[in-house]
Amino acid sequence: MRLWTLHPRYLDARGLVALWREARLAQAVLGGKTRGYTHTPS
């Protein structure tokens, strides 16, 4: 699931945690604070 797929009100606790973790990862990638995803095309 991606950040823009569903509105958060349709998610249960596990879905909300997954959404939060993906958002944090996206912030880290965009901020250059992670070593992963460096060769992934945009």
C-alpha positions, -999 to +999 in steps of 0.1 A: +000+000+000+012+035-008+007+068+011-018+080-014-039+048-018-064+052+010-076+078+035-064+070+070-099+067+084-103+034+064-072+018+081-070-003+112-042+001+138-018-021+117-025-001+086-020+032+103+014+020+116+024+008+082+014+042+067+034+060+094+065+039+088+063+045+051+060+082+056+090+082+079+110+063+053+100+086+026+111+116+047+145+099+053+150+091+017+141+126+006+164+141+032+193+118+022+194+102+057+193+066+045+216+044+026+188+024+010+168+034-021+198+054-035+196+035-068+158+034-071+145+054-101+121+082-092 
